[in-house]
Amino acid sequence: MDVNALLYSIFTSNVSNFCLLWVKTHNKMKKNYLFVAASLGLAQLVLLSTAAHAQDTTRALNDVVVTASRSPKKLSDIGRVVTVITAADISHAQGKSLPELLNTVPGITFSGAENAPGISSSVFLRGASTGNALILIDGFPVNNAASIDNSYDLNAFPLDQIDHIEILKGTGSTLYGSDAVSGVINIITKHPKENGLKSNVQLAGGTYNTFNEAYGLNGRLNNTGIAVNLSNSDSRGFPAATDTTGKAGFKNDGFHLRSANVNLNQQVSQKFTLNGNLQTSYTSGDLPYGAFADDKNYTYNNTFVFGGIGGKLLLPKGTLLVNLSQNNVDNNFNELPSTENFSTTQIVKNSGRITNLESVFNYNLDKYLDITSGAGYKYSNTTQYSLFNEPGYTPPASVITPGTANNSVASVFTSLFFKADIFHMELGGRYNHHSKYGDNFTYTINPSVILFDRLKIFGTAASAFKTPTLYQLFSQYGNINLKPETTTSYEAGFDWQIIKNALSFNTVFYRNNTNSVIYFFTETTSPFASLYKNGEFQKDRGYESEIKYNADKLTATAYIAYVTGTLTDATGITTNNLFRRPQHTAGANVYYQFCKGFSAGLNYKYTGDRTDENFNTFPTTIVTLKHYNLVDSHLQYEVNKHIGLFADLKNIFDAKYTDWLGYNTRGFNFMAGIRYKIN
């Protein structure tokens, strides 16, 4: 009997038994037992019948990624968990938003992704709070220096401008600095590819009077590369807040997005290339007064501008990259008095500016050792104005004036990558000097081994940090003496290519311990002063398992994930604080090419029970939100080489569920459209 077939038979049997056992032992998932069991059984049957036709199309250990090491490396050479959302995956998700797509990745909960269009959403990676997953655009950090937690709004990034996405799970502060605590999400936009200019147009429409238009121009003219992508999206939406009476006539909360992305590169010589990029978005829309509360006169508009210029020099055995980027965010909220908001007036105008200069040096020292080293300087500043008035309560405006709220971080880092036969090791460190709190250091120790050219076993011990935000330092609640949150992370796991380049199975266990967590403190006696402090302690742990398969016409994945965590406050009281984050998630994706031109897929996700805070009670109470199941489908038909049709059907069983207490979620909805390649 063929060894591959024997291993495959043993594996599929064990995996099915493992998945069935896992489902059985979690009472909260009983309703999903038949669905998941049937799906896994069907997947096993399909795999057995098509294994002989597998091609080199799946994520394999010899695939190359850049996010985990800041240089192109095979997955077999790095002992980290990296998920790649490919260009094909993105093509099969047209009709979704970026948060909706990321919500299908194991270990990620994009809370609020199914709320009304444009309403803020929060990305939770491995249970860590929002702001602890670093967002990159083409390898460079993007933050909102005007926000409380520095998080970047991914509702402002159109999916049609993205080529692929690399997601590094686990701490990445040694190579990327602050905020890369639970992982790194690297959004790689569309760059120039083939010779000659080619353009395309995409038009789509769907539920909630939603319409999307996109235009792309891509190609190379001699030594100059050009990629331009323009996007427009409008939706009348639906009431964002929940009307408990069903008779209050809450308004529809609309959303509008205008976005442009430009990538240019110039081949100056065989060894030197200049590149420039610009990504800008403008979003506007309507907001409710809050949970369970409408507001006829609450609107917002936000502007995002990210741009950079850099150069790449090819060296005899490596590369030198130098880049300068600017990241500006302007947030404006305007709430006028109305009967729904108790005659409240609220005006917020916040601006954040981040300038980032960085150089990265990659070099092969010999056949066993190569180095990634770099230096960076980041300067951040913000101006803010917030006015809140209601009858009987007219406090003065909260103002951060220009020039008063800024900081800078200078850093140097080095990681050594060693490989000899089956053994690989990353050993790295980063030194940071912050203009307000001083110095700190992070490290990474990451050994791995490759057995039988198919099984990668790895472990990581690393540290990470998150600097205090400008709001936490300089607002009316600010504390200039804040220190960074520091995290120690441990993980261990394996990645097994059961059938090489066709079937893989990976599992990872992790634990994160965070000290000096920043929290909001209020005096219990007069004058009830409030400010941010260090002092809480966060502990998270969990695991993720995923099986993937690719053949000529079939791709299929299934996964389970678990995370739990506790927060110990400054008084030593321990509480569960994973608000809006489920302990248990599971999912499956199947995509099949039925015939020439026509393909279709199904996506399933189970989201377990979560807790949320009910601020409409005094004191605040904790509410359990029930688990739910979502099933989506995507249909795609290529009429010819110029014309393609697609339809994205979401929540096709019209599940009723709550993601945020007091806010509505989408029932059955769809987007359908046409793509036309002009030349």
N, C-alpha and C positions, 0 to 999 in steps of 0.2 A: 504494500500500500504506500502511496506517495506520502512522504513525511509532512508536507504542507497540508495535504488533505486530512491526515490524522490529527495534526495539531488543531486544524480548523474545526474538525468535528468535536474534539474534546472541548475546545474553547467555547463554541456556540452553545453547547449543552450546558456548560458550567455558567456561562453568562446568563442564559435564560433562567436557570435555577436560582442564581444570585438575585436577579431582578425580581423574580416572583417572590422570593423569600423577603426581600426588602419591602415590597409592597404589602405583603401579608402582615409584617410586623409593625406597620404604622397604621393604627386604627383610623387616623384622620384621613387616610387615603383609600379607604375601603371602596368608595364609590368609583375609584379609578382602576380597580383591580382587573376587571374584565377588559377594559379598554387597553390598558398597558400590556396585559398578558397577551391579548389577541394581536396587538401591534408587534410585540417582540416575536411572537410565534410566526406571524406572517413575514416579518423581516428575516427571521432565520430561514424560512422556507425559500424566500426569494434569493438569499445569499447562497444557499446550497445549490440552487439551480443556475446561478450565474457566476459562481466563483471562477470557473475556468476562463471566463472572458475578461477578467480584471485587467485594467490598463494603468499606466503611470499617471493617474489624474488625481489621486488622493494626497492629503498631506502626509508626506513620508519623512523619515529621519534624515534624508539627504536634501530635503527642501531648504531653501535659504530664506532667513528672516534677518531683520536689522534691529528691531526694537530692543531685544533682550540684551544685546551687547554693543549697540551703537556702531556696529560694523557688520557687513554681510557675513553670516556664519550659518553653517548647516545646523539643523535642529539636533543632529547627533553630537555636535560639538559643544552644546550648551545644556546645562542641567536645569532648565527652567520650563515652566508651562507657558506655551505661547499658542493662542488661538488666532487663526487667520480667517477673516471674512473676505473671500475672494471676489474678484470682479464678477464672476459667474453668480455667486451668491447674491451680490447686490443687484444684478440684472433680474434675478428671480424674486427680488423684494420690491421692485418698483411699484409704487402705490402705498408703501409704508413710509413712516418717518424714521429718522435716524434713531431716536429713542426706542421706537417699536422694534427695529431690527436688533439693536443691542440687547433688548430684553429677551431675545431668544438664545443668548449665549450662556452656557453653564456657569454658575457662580456670580452672574450679574442679575440684579433686580433693578430695573429702571422704573421706580415707583412713580406713578402718575402718567406713564406713557399712554394710557388709554383714557385719560381724562379729556376734557374739552380741548380742542386744538389750541396750541400755544400756551396753555396753562403750565406754570413751572413744574418741572419734574426733577427727580433726584436719583442719581446713579449710586447704587450701593454695590460695591465689589467686595466679595467675601465678607459681607456683613459690616464693613467699616462705614462710618458715617460719610455723608456727602462732603466732597471737598478733599477726601483722602485718596481718590483715584485721579492721577494726573492726566489731563487731556493734552495731546499734542496734535498740531497740524503740520504734516510733513516733517515730523521729528522735532518741532520746536514748541515749547510750552505755551499754552493759552490759558489765561486766568482772567477773572473779573476783579480787578483791584478795588472796585467800588462796592462789592458785595460783602456780606458778613463772613462767609466761609471761603471766598476766593473762587467758588465754583463757576464754570462756564456753561451757559445755556445752549445745549445742543439742539433745541428746537429751532435755532437760528441757522442750522447747517443743512442745506438740502442734500438729499441722498444722491441725486443725479449728478452732483459735482465730485463724487468720491470714486476713486479707482478701487481701493481695497483698504482694509483696516487690520492692523496687528494689535493684539491685546496681550500684554504681559501680565500674568497674574502673580502676585507676590511683590514684595518690597523692591523698589527700584531707585531708592534715594542715592545710592553710590554713584550711579551713572547720570541721574536726572535731578537730584536735589530735592527740594521741599515738595510736599504733597504726593509724592510717589510712594505712598504708604502701603496701600492694598494692591496697587497695580498701576499700569500705564495703558492708556487707550490712544493709539497712534493712528490718526486719520490721514491717509495718504490720498491727496487729491489727484485728479487726472492731469498727467504730464504729457508733453509732446512725445509722439511715438514714431509713426511711419513717415517716409518721405512724401512730400506733397501735402496740401491742405485738404482735409475732409471735414464736412460739417453734418450735423444732424439736428432734427427738431423732434421734440416729444410733447404731446398734448394729452391731458388726462382730466377726467371729471368723475365725481361720485357723490356719495351721501353727504348730507349737511350742506348742500350747495357748494361743494369744494371743487375748485378747478386749479390745475397745475399746468404751467407751460415752461419748457426748457429749451435752450439752444446751446449747441456746442460746436467749437471749431478747434481742430487738432491736427498737428503735422509739423513737418520740418521743411524749411527752405534753405538749402545748402547747409550752413553751419548754425542756423538759427532755428530754435524750436519754439513753437507757439501753441498754447492751450488756453482757450477762452470758454468759459461756461457761464451762462446767464440763466437765472431761475426766477419764477414768479409763482406765488401760491396765494389763493384767497379762499376763505371758508366762512360761511355764515355761522357755522358751529351749532351748538345747542346750549341750554342753560348749564353753566359750570357747577353751580351750587344745587344741592338737593332740596326740592320743595316737598316738605313732609306732608303738606295738606293736599298736594296735587291740584290746587285751585288758585294759587297765588299769581300765576301768569308770569313766571320768571322770564326774563329776556334771553334771547340767544346771545352767547358770547363769541364774537367772531375773531378771526385771526388772519393776518396779512403778512406776507414775507416777500421781500425783494432781495435778491442776492446775486453777486458776481464774483467769479474766481478767475484769476489770470496767472498763468505760469509761463515764464520765458526763460530760455537758456541760450547761451552763446558759446560755441566751441571756439575759444580764442586760439588754442593750439592743440596738438595731440595730447598734451599733458595738463592743460588748464582750461576749466570751464567756469563761466560766470552764470549765475542764475538769480532770478528775481521772482517774487510771488506777491500777490495781493488777494485777500479774501475779505469781502465786505458784505454785510447783511443789515437790512433794516426790517424790524418787526414792529407791528402795532396790533392792537386788539382791545377787547373788553374784558373786564374782571368783575367777579361778584364781590359783595361786601365781605364775605368770608364763608365759612362752613354754614350750610343751611340758610344763607342770607343772600338775597339778590341786591343789585345796585344798578340803577338805570344810568348813572352818570360817572362810572369809574372806568377810565381808559389808561392805556400805557403806550409808549413807543420807545424802542431800544435800538441803538446803533452799534454795530460791531465792525471794527476795522483791524485787520491783521495783515501786516506786510513785512517783507524782508528782502535783503540782498546778500548774496554770498558767493564764495568761490570754492572750487574743488581742485586741488593740485595732486596729480598722480606722482607718486614717488617710486623709486626702484622696487620697493617691497611694501608699499603701503599708500596711504592717502593723508592729506591734510585738508580739513574743512574749516572755513571761517565764515560766520554768519552774524549779521546784525538784523534784529527784528524789532518791530514796534507793535504793541497790542493795546488798542484803545476801545473802551466800552463806555457808552453813555446810556443811562437808564432814566426814564422820565415817567412818573405816575401822577395822574391828575384825577382827584375825586371831588366832585361838586356836591353841594347839599341836595338831599332828596328825602322823601318820606321813608325810603327803605333803609337809609343809613343814619337815621336819627339826626339829620341836618349836619352831618359831619363834613368838614372840609379837610382834604389831605393833598398836599403838594410835595412831591419828592423829585429832586434833580441831583443825581449822582454821576460822577465821572471818574473813571479809573484809567491810569496810564502806566504801562510797563514797557521799559526798554531793556532788551536782552542782547548782550554781546557774548559770543562763545566761539571757541576753537576746539576742534577734536582731531587728535592725531592717532592714526592706526598704523601699526608697523609689525611686520613679521620678523622677529629677531632671529629665529632659526626654525627648523622643521618641527620643533617641540613647543615653541613659545612665541606668542605674539602679544602685543600690548595695545590697549586703548587708553589714551590719556588726554586730558583736556583742562581748560580753564574757562571760567565764565564770570560775567558781572551782570547783575540784574538790578535795575532801579525802578521803584514803584512809587506812585503818588496818587492821591485822590482828593477831590473836592466834593462836598456833599451839602445839600440843603434839604431839610425836612420840616414841614409845617403841618401840625395836626390841631384842629379846633373843632369843638362841638359845644352846644349850648351849656354854659356853666363851667366849661373847662377850656381855657385859652392859654396854654403854656407858650413860652417863647419858642421860636424856631430853633431846631437843632442844626448847627452849622459847623462844617469843617472848612475853614477858609483856605484859599490857595496858598501853597508853600508851607503849610503847617503839618501836613500828614504825609510823610514820605519815609522810605527806608531803602537800604541797598544790601545786597548779598554778593560777596566775592568768594569764589570757590575754585579749588583745584581738585582733580580726581585722577585716579589711575586704577585700571584693572588689568591684571595679568591672566592670560588664558594659556593653560598648559595642556598638551595632549601627547600621549605616548601609548600607542597600541590601543587598548580598550579603555584606558583611564583618561579622564578629562577633569580639569579643575579651573575654576575662576576664583581669584583672590584679589579683592579690591578695597579701596578706601577713598573717602572724600573728606576734605577739610573745608569748612565754611566759616566765613567771618561776616556776621550780621551787624549792621550799624547800630542797632538798638540793644540787643541782648548779648552780643559778643560771639564767642566761638563755639562750634560743636563739630563732631566727627561721626561719620557713619562707615560701616564696613560690610563686606559681603564675602562669605566663604561658601563655595558652591561646587562640591565634587560630584562626579557622575561616572558611570561605567557603561560600556556598550557590550552586551553579550550576544553572541551568535549573529552579529551584524543586524539585530532586530529589536533587542530588548534594552532599553535605556533605563537604568535605575539611578535616581538622583536624590540629593538632599541639600538643604540650604539653611544656613544660619546667617542672619543679616539684621541690620538695624536701619531705621528710617526716621524721618522727622517731618514735622509740619510747623512752619513758622507762624507766629501770631499774625493775623490779618491787620491791615491798616485800620479797619473799623474797630477791631478789638483793642488796638493800641491807642487810637486818637479820637474816637467818638465820645459822646457825652458819657458813655459807660466804659470808656477806654482805661487801660492800665498800662502805662509805659514800662512797668517792671515785669511784664509777662515773659516767660521763657517758652521755647518751642515744646510742642508735644513730641515725645520720643517713643519709638516702637521697636521692640525686639521681636523678630519673626523667625519661626522655625517651620520647615516643611520637608516632606519626604514623599516620594512616589515613584511611579514607573510609567513608561510609554512603550507599548509592545506592538510591533508590526507583525500581527499573526500571519497574514498573507502579505508578503512584501509589496508595497505600493498599492494595496487594495483594502486590507482590513486592519484596523488598529484599535487598541484598547488602552486607555490611560486612567490612572487613579492617583490622586494626591491628597495627603492629609496635611493640615496646617494649624498653627497656633500663633496668635499675635497678642503681645502684652504691651500696652501703651501706658506710659507714665506722664505725669504733669498735664493731664487732659484739661483743656481750658473750658470753664463752665461759667454760667451767668449767676452771680450771687446778689441777693437782696437782703438787707438788714431786716430783721423781724420786729425791730422797735423803731420808733421815730428817730431820725427823719426818713427811714426806709430807703436809704441810699442804695444804688445798684452799681455794680461794676463787674468786669470779667476777672477771673482768678485762675491760677493753676491749682491743681490739687487732687483731681479725681483720677481713678485708675480703671482702665478698660481691659478686659480679657475676652478674646474671641477665639473660637476654634471651629473646625469643620472639615469636610472632605468633599471631593467631587470625583465622579466616575463618568467616563464617556466612551462609547463605542462608535466607530466610524467605518463606513464602507463605501467604496466607489467601484463601479464597473463601467462598461461601455455606455449604458443608458441609464444606470441607476446610481443615485447617491442616497445614503441613509445614515442617520445618526440617532442615538438615544443617550440620555444622560440622567443622572440623579445628583443632587447636591444637598448638603446639610450644613447649617451654620448656627451657632448659638453663642451668646455673649452675655457678660454681666458688667455692670458699672458700679464701682465702689466710690461713694461720694466722700467729701472731705471729712465727714464725721464717722466714716467707717461702715455706713449702711450700704448693703449690696442690693441692687435691683436689676431686673432685666430691662434693658433699654433699647432693644432692637426694634424701635418703633417703625412700622410700615415695612419691616423686613421679615420675610417668612423663614422659619427654620428649615422647612422642606420645600424643595422645588424639583420638578422632573419634567422631561420633555422628550419629544421625538420629532424628527424631520425626515420626510421621504420625498424625493424628486425623481421623476421618471420621464425619459424621452420616448413617447409612445410611437411616434413615426416621424418621418422627415418633416421638420418644421414645427411639430406640435409637442409640447412638454407640459407637465403639470406636477404640482407638489402639494403636500399637506404638512402643516406645522401644528404640533400640539404642545401645550405647556400647562402643567399643574402648578399652582401657587398656593402654598399652605397657609394655615392660619397666621395672622399677624396681630399685633397690638397697635393701637393708635390712641392719642390723647384727645379727650373731649374738653375743649376750652370753653364750652358753653355752660359748664357746671362750675360751681365754686364750693369747695376746691376742685381743681381739675381731676377728672376721673380717667381711668384707663379702660378702653373698650377693646374687645376682641373682634377682629374682622374675619369673617368666615372664608375658608379656602374656596378656590374656584378653578374651573377648567376652561381654557380657550382653545378653539380649533380654527385655524386659518387655512386658506387654499390659494394657490397662485396658478394661473393658466397663462400660457404663452404660445403664440403662433407666429412663425416667421413666414409671411406670405411669399416673399422673395428676398433677394439680397438687399433691397432698399426698404421694404415695409415690414414692420413687426407690430403685432397686436398683443395686449396683455390685459389681464384682469386680476385684481387682488381682492379676495373675499375674506373679510375678517370677522371673527366671532360668529361663525356661520350657524351655530346652534343658539344664538341670541341669549347667551348666559347673562344672568342678572347678578351683579356683584358690586362690591365697594372696594376701591383701592385706597382712597383717602376718606376718612369720616366726614360726611357732610358735603361730598362732591360727587357728581354723576360720572359714570363711565359710559363708554360707547356700546350700544347694542350691535346687532348685525349691521355692518357697513361695508362699503366696497369702493374701490377706485378702478377705473378701466381707461385704457388709453391706446395711443398709437405712436410708434416711433418711425421716423422717416430719415434714412441716410441719403443726403443730397448727392454726394459723390464719393 
